[in-house]
Every structure is written in structure tokens, then in C-alpha cells.
């Protein structure tokens, strides 16, 4: 009796989901995603949209940190570049979202590549400080950029929310309409990034993460691929920022501070470094946790009247506690926990 994974063709070896169980699981997830908005109210649709946008940004950060091993604390700044680029195009030039989103994503990729230049010489904590400087520079420009037509806040016209001449308002309320946009971009992001790391470029990223000197010895151009990693990561950060701008309609630099960069780092640490699905799990966890705490505080407000006063501190403490617990008990994140569950049922009743 054969035991293990055996492929008899190159196509089978390269398939993303080679087994029928995996394909069935993907089909069930797609069915759930497509049916969810028809039964959910606006509160849950808002959470779903927030998770989808956060997942796109988290996948972008995971490309840089999890797959390429380049530490970044400037992701919030790159989100801001995408949001403000899309906002300025929509507010000043009346550009529709099918123009603002790709332009904002591409421009953010260029900004990310520029701030990625120090990665050629810096590693570890030194690179983290360099990306922190990028975060602060971007926020400073946003708060002092009146000469560039950038104010502390920006309001997008409702007419900007249309795709190829089709207004999203025709689909119903804003949350329902944007659900299809955010989830559609998330699916495209997942497919692209999953295939990226089966390509030469993706494998070069992983080789740099594992041992950059060895990667350089075998012919990997460190300068080129590190900048490409920063650009690719920033592209998806810009995409998430542009989606945020169009979804919220009002953007402010306060949404993209250093706290946002730390939040996205927490997402990929809790979800799982070097994993596309882990980025989604982490984004869902870090989005649903404050919502759960808010609902819990509302439920016990009659017993503890001052609970809402301390709610922001409770949420911050819960974030920190979650990160510490995951680092202690499961450093590989939620994706490893899910993998353990699958392995248990795949091997049951045997222990290994």
C-alpha cells in the first residue's frame, strides 16, 4: 500500500489544490462567501469588508516580512499613500475607482521601492528603524502637505464609487455593494500571491529570507529582489489603502499611524508568517476581537457601568496578551493550529 504524496505529471506537481478534498473545501468556502451578504445585516457586512481590506494589507506585509524576511514597521504609511493617492484623484480630478485604485496601488509600489533602498545595506532591527523612519516621514508629509493639496482629512465624492460607469449605489447600501468589490480584490490577491511563490521571483524571496548570502552565491540578485519585495508588498498596501478610502469616503492621517503598522504586524504574527491563509486568519482575528469585546462590554454595562470608559485599554491589553500567548504556545500562528487539526483527522486513529 502506497503512503505519501505522489505526482505522476508536472501539472499535478504544480497544482495549487491537487486533491479533491482541498478543492471541495475551496468550493464550500466560495459558496459561503457568495451567500453571506444576502443574509447578513449591515453590521456584519461592515465587519466582512473590514476583514477583507485588512487581509489584503496583511498579505502584502507577509510578502515582505514572512516570505522575504525583511522587517517593516512602515506598513501604515504605505496604506496612507494608497488611500491619499486614491482620495486626491477622486476629489480633485473626479476619477472613478477603477482608475484611482490601480494608480494608487502602482504609485505606492514606487514609494515602497524607494523606501526599500536601505534594505540593501541594512538587516534586522536596523532595517526596522529605517522603515519606522519611512512611516514617520509619510505621516509628516500628510500632516504638513498643504502645498501639495493634502489636508489633514479628505472627503471623496460619492460619484467616485463606480466601476466602469456602473455606480455601486445601484446595488443597494454601501456595505452590500462594497462587499463584492473587497472580496473580489481579496480573491485576486490570494490567487496572485499563491502563484507568486511558485515562480522564480517568489522562490528568490524565500531564499533571501532563509539565507541571503547563500542566495547571492547561487545567483540571486539581492538588490533587485529586495526592492521588488518592497514594491510588491507596498502595491498591496496601496490597494488596501485605496479600498479603505473609497469604502469610508472620509480619510484622515490618524487612521494610518504607527499603531496601524503594529496592528498589521500582529495580524501576520498571530495568523502565521509566510502564509497567505494565515494573513486572512490574522486579519479576521484582529478585526473580530475588538468587536467581540465591544459587544461583551455592552452586554455587561448594566453590571459594570464604567466598562465603556476602560474599553479602549481593555482592547489594547487584549491585543498584547493575544500576541504574547501565540508567541509562547504557537509561534507559527493560527495557520499551524488549523494544520494540526487537519493532520489529526487525516491520520486518525493513529497518533502519527
N, C-alpha and C positions, 0 to 999 in steps of 0.2 A: 504494500500500500504506500503510495507516494505521500510525502508530508512536506509541506512548504509551499513556496510560491514559484511557479514555473511558467515561463512565457515561451511560446513556440514561434513568435513572429516579432519583428521590430515594432510593428504597430501596437501589439499587445503590451510590449515592454514600455512604450511611451504613453500609453493611455493614462489619463488622469484618474479615471474610475474604472479599473479593469474588471471588477467583479459585479455581479448582478445585485448583490446586497447593497453595495455602495451606490449604484445607480438608482435602486429603489429608494434609498434614504434621501438622495438628492431630489427625486421626484416628489416624495412626500413633503419635503421642506418647501419646494416650489409651490405645491398645491396650497400649503398652509399660508405662504406669503401672499398668494394671489387671492385667497378667500378672506384673509384677515380684515382688510379695510371695509368690507361690506357688512361686517358685524360689529366692528369696534366703534366706540364713540370718539369724540374729538380729543379727549384726554389721552387715550391710548394711542390714537393716531399721532398726536404730538410726540409722545414718547418714542414711537416707532421711527418717526422722521429724525428725531434727535439721535437715536441709536445708529441709524443708517449713515447719517452725516459723520458722526463720531467714528464709526467703523472705517469709513474711507480715510479719514485723517490718521487713524491708528495704523491701518495697513501701510500708509505712506511712511510713518515713523518706523514701523517694523522693518521696512526695506532697508533703512539706514542703520538702525540700532541692532535689530535681531538678526538680519541676514548678512549685513556688511560689517558689523562690529564697530561702527562709528558713533560714539556717544553724542547726543544732541539735546540741548536744553533750550533750543530756539524754535521749537515747532509752533508755539503760539504766535510768534512773529510772522512765520510763513503763512499761517492761517489768516492773519491780519492782512498780509499783502494780497492774497487772493480775494478776500472779502472787500477790501477798499478798491481794488482794481475793478472788480465787477460793479461795485456801487458807483464809482465815478463814471464808468462807461454808461451805466444805466441812467444816472441822474443828470449828467452833463451832456451826453450825446444821444440819449433816448435809445440806446442799443438794447435789443431784446436779449433774453437769457441764452438763446442758442448761439449768440455772438459773445456775450460777456463771459460765459463760463469757460470756453476753450481759450480765449485770450487771457483771462485771469490765471488760468492754470499754467499756460505757457510762460507768461511773464514771471510767475512765482518760481517756475523751474529755473529761469535765468538768474533770479535773485538768489535762489538756493545754491546754484553752482558758484556764484560769486563768493558767497559767504562760506562755501566749502573749500575754498582755496587753502586755508590754513591746515586742512586735513592732510595735505601732502607732507607737512613737516611735523604735525602735532598728533599725539595719541592720548587716549585715556582722559585723565582729569584735565589736562592742558587743552585738549580739544573741547571738552565740556565747557570750560571757561570761555573759549573762543565763540562757541555757539550761544552761550549766555550773553556775550557782548553783542552778537547779531540780534538777539531778542530785544535787548535794551535800545540798540540803535534804531531798529524798526519802530518801536513804540515811541521813541523820542521824535522821530520824523513825523509820525502820525499826530502827535500832540503839538508839534511846532511847525507843521507844514502848511500854514495858511497861504503862503506864497504859491504853493502848488495846487491850491484849491481844495485842500484837505482840511476839514474841520474836525472837531472832537467827536462829532457824530454825523451820520449821513443817512438820509431817507431816500429809499428807492421808490420810483413811481410804480403804481400797480400795473400800468401798461407794459412794464418790462418783463412781467411774468408770462411770456408766451413762447411757444415752441413752433418755429417755422410758420408764424402767423396765426397759430391756434392759441387763444387765451386760456390759461389754466383755470380761470374763474368759471369757464363753461362746464367744468367737471363737477362743480359744487363748491363746498367750503375749501378754504386754503389748505387745511391739513390733509383732506382726502386727495385733493389734486396733487399736492407735492409728494404724497406717498409714492406715487408711481414714478416720479422723477428721481427721488432719492434712492429708492430701491433699485430702479433701473441702472443708475450710475454705480451703485454698490455691486450689482451683479457683474457689470462690465469690468469694474476694478478687480473683483475676485478672479474672474476668468483671465484677465491680462496678467496679473501678478502671479497666479498659479502657473501660467505658462512661461513667464519670465524666468523663473528659477529652474526651468528645464532647458534653458537656452545657454549659449556660450557666455552671454553677459551675466546672467544670474549665477552661473557656476563660478565666474570670476569674482562676483561679490562674496560668495560663500568662502572661496579660497582666501580672500583678503581677511575675512573675519577669523578664519581658523589659524592662519599664519601668513602674514603679509610678506615676510622675507622669502618664504618658500614659494609663495605665489609669484613673486617677482622673478625668482630663479627659473621657474618653468615658463616664463614669458608673459605674465600678466602685467600690463601697464598700470601701475598703481595710480599715477596721476590721472589718467584718463578714467579709470573705473571708479575711483573715489569721487571725482567730480560728477560722474554720471549717476552714482548712487545718491548724492546730494540733490541733483537735479530731478531725478525720478521721485524721490521722497517728497521734495518740495512741490512737484507737479500735483501730487495727490493732496497735499496740504492746501494748495491753492484751489483745487477742486472742492474740497470740503469747505473752505472759507467762502468761495463764491456761492455755493449752495446755501450756506448759512445766511449770507447777505440777502439772497432772493427769498428765502423762506421767512426770515424775521422782518424783512423790509426796512428795519432800522438797525444800523450797526454802529458800534462805539468801540474805541480802543480798549475800554475796560473789559470787554469780552475776551481779549487776547493777551492778557498779562502773563507774567511768569507762572502764575497759578495754573493757567491753561496748559502750558508746556509740561508742568509737573503732572497734571491730570492725565495727559496723553501718555507720559512715561508710565504712570501707574496702570493705565489700560493694557499696555503691551506686556508689562511685568506680570500682572495678575492673569491676563489671558494666556500668555505664553510667548516668549521671544522666539523669533524665527518661525512663525506660524501664521498663515492667513486666517484660518478659522479661529485661532487664539485671539487675534486682533478683534474679531467680531464678538467673541465671548467677553473679552475685557471691556469693550465699549458698552455692551449690554449691562454688564455687572456694575460699572461705574456710573451708568445713567440711571439704572433702576434702584441702586442703593439709596441715593438721596430722596427719590420719590417714595420708596418704602418707609424711610424714616419720617418723612413729612406726613404720610398717611397715619403712621403709628402715633406721631405727636398729636395729630388732630383727634385721634380716637381716645387718647388718654388726657386730653386737655382739661376735661372736667375734673379729673382726679388730681392732675398736676397743673394748676393754672398757668404757671410761669414757663412751661415746657417750650413754647414757641420762642421765648426770649433766648433760650440756650440752644435752639435747634441748629443754627449755623456752626456752633462749636462742636455739637454732637456729631454733625456730618463730617467735619474736618477730622475729628478724632476717629470716626468710623473708617474714613479713608486710610489714615495712617495705620490703624490696627489691622485692616484687611491686608495692606501691603506687607506688614511685618509677619503676620500669620502665614501668608503664602510663601514668603521667603524662607520661613522656618520649616514649614511642613510640606510644601510642594513648590519648590523653586521654579519648576517648569510650567507652572500655571494651570489654569482650568483645562487647557487642551490635553495636558498629561493625565488629569483626573478622568476625563472623558475617554482617553485611550486606555486607561486601566480598566474602566468599566467594560469597554468593548472586548478587551483581551480576556477578561474574566468569563464573559458569556461565550466567547469564541472557543475557549479551552475547557469550559466546564464539562464534566465534573472533575477534571484533572487540575491540580494546583499550578502546573506549568507545562 
